Amino acid sequence: MDLLVIGQLRDRTLRFGELHRAVTGISQRMLTRTLRQLERDGLLTRTVHPSVPPRVEYTLTELGATLLDSVTGLADWATTHRRRIMAHRRSYDG
């Protein structure tokens, strides 16, 4: 999931809902955990704007951007093949 999130943030800042729609098949809970870990690792920043409801945006950090050359291909591959992978998982898990 980390690669998919990094791949989505490569060109722009996104809000949680935008990321959730872009990374299909991920639960809100898993996306939240992934974002927290990436923030902890220093790969993205989380900005909370004071509004009701709060508006939260995510952006790659300078360190996170250094991963783009390496992970863009992997993220694109994962996005392209996500449905097939999920189908194999469902079949395997029976």
Disulfide bonds with the S-S distance in Angstrom:
none
